[in-house]
Amino acid sequence: MPYDALLFDLDGTLIDTESVAMATGMAAFAAMGHPVDASFMQRLVGVDLPTSAAIISAAHPQLDQTGLQAHWRAAFVAEIDRDLPLKPGALDILHARHRPMALVTSSGRDEAHHKLRRTGIYDCFDIIITLADVTTPKPHPQPYLLAAERLGVAPSRCLAFEDSETGAESAHRAGCTVVQVPDIGTATGRWAHHLARDLRQGAALAGLTRAILS
């Protein structure tokens, strides 16, 4: 295997949550009297909560963000608890048991752990890096640098899987090889070494073993 570790984003990369977040978010904005379109919602993809709050505040300074987040979170949690599918190919890679493996997400710790347990992939990871573990979240390289450090490997020997531009930039700037599998919206591929239609194709482009793809 040409890599010492595999690093994974969570939302939109391993689990199919971004479309749910967009739909429930747009409904929450509308319920608060500040409807937004899909292009605005795409600006929030892949970013942490404080950053998204700043984006929202700049565009809608009169919006009650506490009320918005409460409405949005309740609808989002209800939906993912009803159904939270994995992305195609996720189990192929995770169950191949290439080690070490880390999760690198901009979600909060409790939220990330809930999603991992809900989908049954919690035990696939040697370490889990969440928003609580860093001071400068994606697109800063710190999350991926920290994951590599805790795994005891060089970032240049890590293969990172991401869906968003924000996440791909973080992994690229950390020195990882980046597979980007776009989820919602468009991707320039600027920060990706391999731009793929799904995880299985991304793994193949990155040169992972045939065992993953069989």
C-alpha positions in Angstrom: 0.0 0.0 0.0 1.5 3.4 -1.0 0.2 5.2 2.1 0.9 4.8 5.8 -2.6 6.0 6.8 -6.0 6.8 5.5 -7.8 9.9 6.7 -11.5 10.5 6.1 -13.9 13.5 6.3 -17.3 12.4 7.6 -20.3 14.5 6.3 -20.7 14.2 2.6 -17.7 11.9 2.3 -18.6 8.7 4.3 -22.2 9.5 5.2 -24.9 11.0 3.1 -25.8 14.0 5.3 -25.1 17.1 3.2 -28.3 16.9 1.3 -30.3 16.5 4.5 -28.5 19.5 6.1 -29.3 21.6 3.0 -33.0 20.7 3.0 -33.5 21.0 6.7 -31.5 24.2 6.7 -33.4 25.9 4.0 -36.6 25.0 5.8 -35.3 26.4 9.0 -34.3 29.7 7.4 -37.8 30.0 5.8 -39.4 29.2 9.2 -37.4 32.1 10.7 -38.6 34.5 8.0 -35.3 34.6 6.1 -35.5 32.3 3.1 -32.3 31.4 1.3 -31.4 29.6 -1.9 -29.3 26.6 -2.6 -26.3 28.7 -3.6 -26.2 30.3 -0.2 -26.5 27.0 1.6 -23.5 25.7 -0.4 -21.4 28.4 1.2 -21.9 26.6 4.5 -20.9 23.1 3.2 -17.8 21.7 4.9 -17.3 24.6 7.4 -17.5 24.6 11.1 -20.3 26.1 13.1 -18.6 29.3 14.2 -17.6 30.0 10.5 -21.0 29.3 9.2 -22.5 31.5 11.9 -20.3 34.4 10.7 -21.4 33.8 7.1 -25.1 33.8 8.1 -24.7 36.9 10.3 -23.1 38.8 7.4 -25.9 38.0 5.1 -28.8 38.2 7.6 -27.8 40.4 10.5 -31.3 40.6 11.9 -31.7 36.8 12.0 -32.1 35.1 15.4 -29.3 32.5 15.0 -30.1 30.8 18.3 -33.6 30.1 17.1 -32.4 29.2 13.6 -29.9 26.6 15.0 -32.4 25.1 17.4 -35.0 24.7 14.6 -32.4 23.4 12.1 -30.7 21.0 14.5 -34.0 19.4 15.7 -35.1 18.8 12.1 -31.7 17.5 11.1 -31.3 15.1 14.0 -34.8 13.8 13.5 -34.0 13.1 9.8 -30.7 11.3 10.3 -32.1 9.3 13.2 -34.7 8.1 10.8 -32.3 7.3 8.0 -28.5 7.9 7.7 -27.1 6.0 4.7 -23.4 5.5 4.1 -21.9 6.7 0.8 -21.3 4.1 -1.9 -18.0 2.4 -1.4 -17.5 3.5 2.2 -17.7 0.1 3.7 -15.4 -1.4 1.0 -12.6 0.9 2.1 -13.3 0.9 5.9 -13.7 -2.8 6.2 -10.5 -3.5 4.2 -8.9 -2.7 7.6 -5.9 -0.7 6.2 -4.4 0.8 9.3 -4.1 3.2 10.8 -7.3 5.2 9.9 -8.5 8.5 11.3 -11.7 10.5 11.0 -11.2 14.3 10.5 -14.4 16.2 10.8 -15.6 19.8 11.4 -18.5 18.4 13.4 -18.6 18.8 17.2 -17.5 15.8 19.2 -20.9 14.6 20.4 -22.5 15.1 17.0 -19.7 13.2 15.2 -19.7 10.3 17.6 -23.5 10.0 17.3 -23.3 9.8 13.6 -20.5 7.2 13.7 -22.4 5.0 16.1 -25.6 5.5 14.2 -24.0 4.1 11.0 -22.0 1.4 12.8 -18.5 2.7 11.7 -17.3 4.1 15.0 -14.9 1.2 15.6 -13.3 1.6 12.2 -11.1 4.5 13.3 -8.0 4.6 15.4 -8.5 8.2 16.2 -11.2 10.8 15.7 -10.5 14.5 15.3 -13.4 16.8 15.7 -13.9 20.6 16.0 -13.2 20.3 19.8 -9.7 19.1 19.1 -8.4 22.1 17.0 -8.1 25.8 17.3 -8.1 26.5 13.6 -10.6 24.3 11.7 -10.7 23.5 8.0 -9.7 24.9 5.6 -6.6 25.4 7.8 -4.4 22.4 7.7 -4.3 21.9 11.5 -7.0 19.1 11.6 -5.1 16.9 9.2 -1.7 17.7 10.7 -3.1 16.8 14.1 -4.5 13.5 12.8 -1.1 12.5 11.2 0.7 13.5 14.4 -1.5 11.4 16.6 -1.2 8.5 14.3 2.6 8.9 14.2 2.9 9.2 10.5 4.1 11.9 8.1 1.3 13.9 6.4 2.9 13.2 3.1 2.3 9.5 3.6 -1.4 10.0 4.3 -4.3 9.7 1.8 -7.2 11.9 2.6 -10.8 11.5 1.4 -12.9 14.7 1.2 -16.0 16.0 -0.5 -15.9 19.8 -0.1 -13.5 22.4 -1.3 -13.0 23.5 2.3 -11.9 20.0 3.4 -9.8 19.3 0.4 -7.9 22.5 0.9 -7.2 21.6 4.5 -5.9 18.2 3.6 -3.8 19.5 0.7 -2.2 22.3 2.7 -1.3 19.7 5.4 0.7 17.8 2.7 -1.7 14.8 2.2 -2.6 13.2 -1.0 -6.2 14.2 -1.6 -9.1 12.3 -3.1 -12.1 14.6 -3.6 -15.5 13.1 -4.2 -17.9 16.0 -4.6 -21.2 15.6 -2.9 -23.5 18.6 -3.4 -22.6 21.6 -5.5 -19.7 21.8 -7.9 -16.0 21.2 -7.2 -13.1 22.8 -8.9 -10.6 20.1 -8.0 -8.1 22.8 -7.2 -7.0 21.1 -4.0 -7.4 17.5 -5.1 -4.8 15.1 -6.5 -7.7 12.9 -7.7 -11.2 14.0 -8.5 -13.6 11.1 -8.5 -17.3 10.3 -8.9 -17.4 8.0 -5.9 -15.1 6.5 -3.2 -14.4 3.4 -5.1 -13.1 5.2 -8.1 -11.2 7.6 -5.9 -9.5 4.6 -4.2 -8.6 3.2 -7.5 -7.2 6.5 -8.8 -5.1 6.8 -5.7 -3.6 3.3 -6.2 -5.1 1.5 -3.2 -4.9 -2.3 -3.3 -7.3 -4.4 -5.4 -8.6 -5.9 -2.2 -10.6 -2.8 -1.6 -12.1 -2.8 -5.0 -12.9 -6.5 -5.3 
